Amino acid sequence: MASADEIQLVLNRIQNMPSNLKLVIGNGYSPLTKQQLIEHVKNNDEVGELIISAHMLYLRSFKEKNRFG
């Protein structure tokens, strides 16, 4: 389960993306609009958890890269 800080961080990142953003998550999902991404993250549902997890993994990769050179 994502923390409130992680949710807010991901929401801020998504809100700063282009308005015409579309994202497909895995098989069986249709493209999600920016607004749909925001709603899923706010609801912290299954899709929202995937979005949050992907963003946090991406951000943590910078921390690891800086730590190991």
NUKEKOL-557322 format. One record per residue (C-alpha): x, y, z. Coordinates in steps of 0.1 Angstrom, whole numbers, plus 2048, in hexadecimal, padded with zeros to 3 digits. Layout:
! NUKEKOL-557322
<atom><c1>X</c1><c2>Y</c2><c3>Z</c3></atom>
...
END
This chain:
! NUKEKOL-557322
<atom><c1>800</c1><c2>800</c2><c3>800</c3></atom>
<atom><c1>80E</c1><c2>822</c2><c3>7F6</c3></atom>
<atom><c1>813</c1><c2>83D</c2><c3>810</c3></atom>
<atom><c1>802</c1><c2>85E</c2><c3>80E</c3></atom>
<atom><c1>823</c1><c2>86F</c2><c3>804</c3></atom>
<atom><c1>828</c1><c2>856</c2><c3>7E7</c3></atom>
<atom><c1>805</c1><c2>85C</c2><c3>7DB</c3></atom>
<atom><c1>809</c1><c2>881</c2><c3>7DB</c3></atom>
<atom><c1>82B</c1><c2>87F</c2><c3>7CA</c3></atom>
<atom><c1>81D</c1><c2>86A</c2><c3>7AE</c3></atom>
<atom><c1>7FF</c1><c2>880</c2><c3>7AA</c3></atom>
<atom><c1>816</c1><c2>89E</c2><c3>7A7</c3></atom>
<atom><c1>82B</c1><c2>88C</c2><c3>78D</c3></atom>
<atom><c1>80C</c1><c2>882</c2><c3>778</c3></atom>
<atom><c1>7FC</c1><c2>8A5</c2><c3>77B</c3></atom>
<atom><c1>81C</c1><c2>8B4</c2><c3>76C</c3></atom>
<atom><c1>81B</c1><c2>89D</c2><c3>74D</c3></atom>
<atom><c1>80C</c1><c2>8A8</c2><c3>72C</c3></atom>
<atom><c1>7E6</c1><c2>8A9</c2><c3>72B</c3></atom>
<atom><c1>7E5</c1><c2>891</c2><c3>70D</c3></atom>
<atom><c1>7F7</c1><c2>875</c2><c3>720</c3></atom>
<atom><c1>7EA</c1><c2>852</c2><c3>71C</c3></atom>
<atom><c1>7F8</c1><c2>833</c2><c3>72D</c3></atom>
<atom><c1>7F1</c1><c2>80E</c2><c3>728</c3></atom>
<atom><c1>7F8</c1><c2>7F8</c2><c3>746</c3></atom>
<atom><c1>7FB</c1><c2>7D3</c2><c3>73C</c3></atom>
<atom><c1>7E4</c1><c2>7BE</c2><c3>727</c3></atom>
<atom><c1>7BF</c1><c2>7C2</c2><c3>72A</c3></atom>
<atom><c1>7BF</c1><c2>7E7</c2><c3>733</c3></atom>
<atom><c1>7B6</c1><c2>802</c2><c3>71B</c3></atom>
<atom><c1>7CB</c1><c2>822</c2><c3>71A</c3></atom>
<atom><c1>7C6</c1><c2>838</c2><c3>738</c3></atom>
<atom><c1>7C4</c1><c2>85D</c2><c3>736</c3></atom>
<atom><c1>7D6</c1><c2>875</c2><c3>74D</c3></atom>
<atom><c1>7B6</c1><c2>87B</c2><c3>761</c3></atom>
<atom><c1>7B0</c1><c2>855</c2><c3>764</c3></atom>
<atom><c1>7D3</c1><c2>850</c2><c3>771</c3></atom>
<atom><c1>7CD</c1><c2>86B</c2><c3>78B</c3></atom>
<atom><c1>7AC</c1><c2>85B</c2><c3>796</c3></atom>
<atom><c1>7BC</c1><c2>838</c2><c3>799</c3></atom>
<atom><c1>7D8</c1><c2>846</c2><c3>7AE</c3></atom>
<atom><c1>7C0</c1><c2>85A</c2><c3>7C4</c3></atom>
<atom><c1>7AA</c1><c2>83B</c2><c3>7C9</c3></atom>
<atom><c1>7C9</c1><c2>826</c2><c3>7D0</c3></atom>
<atom><c1>7B9</c1><c2>809</c2><c3>7BD</c3></atom>
<atom><c1>7CB</c1><c2>7ED</c2><c3>7AC</c3></atom>
<atom><c1>7D4</c1><c2>802</c2><c3>78D</c3></atom>
<atom><c1>7DE</c1><c2>81F</c2><c3>7A4</c3></atom>
<atom><c1>7F5</c1><c2>808</c2><c3>7B8</c3></atom>
<atom><c1>806</c1><c2>7FE</c2><c3>797</c3></atom>
<atom><c1>80A</c1><c2>822</c2><c3>78D</c3></atom>
<atom><c1>818</c1><c2>82C</c2><c3>7AF</c3></atom>
<atom><c1>82F</c1><c2>80E</c2><c3>7B0</c3></atom>
<atom><c1>83D</c1><c2>815</c2><c3>78D</c3></atom>
<atom><c1>844</c1><c2>83A</c2><c3>795</c3></atom>
<atom><c1>854</c1><c2>832</c2><c3>7B6</c3></atom>
<atom><c1>86A</c1><c2>816</c2><c3>7A7</c3></atom>
<atom><c1>875</c1><c2>830</c2><c3>78C</c3></atom>
<atom><c1>87D</c1><c2>84A</c2><c3>7A6</c3></atom>
<atom><c1>88F</c1><c2>832</c2><c3>7BD</c3></atom>
<atom><c1>8A5</c1><c2>827</c2><c3>7A0</c3></atom>
<atom><c1>8B5</c1><c2>84A</c2><c3>7A0</c3></atom>
<atom><c1>8BD</c1><c2>846</c2><c3>7C5</c3></atom>
<atom><c1>8CE</c1><c2>824</c2><c3>7BF</c3></atom>
<atom><c1>8E1</c1><c2>831</c2><c3>7A1</c3></atom>
<atom><c1>8EE</c1><c2>84F</c2><c3>7B4</c3></atom>
<atom><c1>8F8</c1><c2>838</c2><c3>7D1</c3></atom>
<atom><c1>90C</c1><c2>820</c2><c3>7BC</c3></atom>
<atom><c1>91A</c1><c2>838</c2><c3>7A3</c3></atom>
END
